[in-house]
Amino acid sequence: RDSVIDALKQRNVPVAKPMSEAGFAAMMSECGATGECEKVIRKFLNDHMGKGFIPPKYATNVHCEGHAKVNVGEWKDEDTGIAYPYIEKKPDEEICRQVARYFKGKGICPNAMKKSWQVVGGDKGGDAFQFGTQIFFEIEENNKTLVHSME
């Protein structure tokens, strides 16, 4: 496969690389595409670029609906002059949205929370930095103190 791609590049034949989940989500976020519009974009990209070009919907959901905005930008190394593109989400916004979703799903009043604490961690795997957090809540319900957790 690599030798075929190298041969195509030598002959100036464009070779499309598959989009990453975060890259596709960033593109949808930048153009404000949601719902039906996203379906149309997916259909035409799949028809034009091939089935494997864009990631499946389930793989991009974590970056899209009900989650914090995906920001795109470029960082330029002043020493070398090389520009590096980046895709990011603000962890505090994402955590707030997920906590609100969790409380709503469990029928918990936010005022019932006595305290919270979290365990965070990160790891660079493959081409992306992965960030994870586990949040614990101490909640007062019916004169009992309960601890809930979510990842």
N, C-alpha and C positions, 0 to 999 in steps of 0.2 A: 504494500500500500504506500509506504513512504517513497519508494522509488518512482511509482506512478505519479504521485503528487509532485515530486521534484522535477520529473520530466515535463509535467504540465506547466509548472512555474517557469522552467527554462524557455518554454515556447510562448510565454506571456498569456497562458490560458488562465482566466480567473478561477480560483478554487475557494469555495465557500466553506468556512469552518462553522460547525454547529454553534448556536448561541447558548450561553449559560443561562441557568434559571434566573440569576440575579440580573444579567444583562437584558433578558427579555422583559422582566418585571420593570426594570428601569426605563426601557423604551416605552412600555405601556403607560408608566407614570408620567414621563416627560410629555407625551402627546395627549394625556388625559383620557385614554381609551379604557372603557370599562364595559362589562356586559356584552351586549350584542355587537358593539364595535370591535371588541377584542376577538370575538368569534370570527368575524369577517376577516380581520387581519391574519389570524391563525390559518384560516382556510386558504387565503391567497398565498401566504408564505409557504404552507405545506405543498400547495399545487405547483408553485413556481420553483421552490428550492429543494423540495423532496421531503419525505416524511421525517427524517432524522434531523432536520435543520433546527427546528425550535423544540424546546423541552415540552413535555406533556403538561396539561393544565394542573394536575395534582402536584407536580413538582414546583410550580410557580406560585401556588396559592399562599405559601408562607410569606411571600414577598408582596402580596397584593391585597385582596379583599379583607377588610377589617384590621389591617396591620398598618404600622407606621409607614410614612412615605419613604420610598427608595430614592436616595439622592445620588446623582452622578456628577462627576467633576474630573478635573485633571490636576495633577501635582507635577510641577516642573522642577527638576534637579538643577539648581543654579550652576553647579560645578560642571556638569556634562552637557546641560542644555536639553536633556532627554525629558520628554513629557510622559508621565505615567497616568493612564486613566484609572479612576477608582469608582466603586459603587459602594454605598454605605447606607445604613439605617441608624437612627439615634436610639441606642438601647433604652434610655429612660422613657422615651415615647412609646416604644414597643412594649415595655414592661407595664406601663400604666394602662395601655389598651387591653393587654391580656389579663391583668388583674381585674379590670372592670368587667370584662367578658366572663371571667370565672365567677365573680360575685353574682352577676346577673343570672348565670346558668344555675347556680346553686341556691338562688333566692336569698342571698345574704345581704343584709343592710350594711353599707360601708361604715356606718357609725358603730356597728357592733365590734369592729376590729379594735383590740386593745393594743397590740403591737405586731410588728412584722420584722423579719430578718431574712437575709438572702445569702446564698452561696453562689459565687460567680466563678467562671473559669473560661479559658480560651485556649485554642490550639490552632496552629497553622497546619492544615492538612490539604494536600494537593496544591491547588492554585489559590485557595481562599483561606482567610482567617475565620475560624468558627468560634462563635461566642455562645455560651450556654449559661443559664442561671436557674436555680431552684429557689422558690420563694415560700416561706412559711408564714402563716398567719395565726395569731392567737385571737380567738373570737369568743365573745361572751354570748351564749344562747341558753335561755331558760335557766338562769343561775348556774350554768356549767361553763367551764372554760374548755374550749375545743381547739385543737391545732389542725389546720388544713395546710396542704402543700400543693404546689403546682410547679411544673417545669416549663 
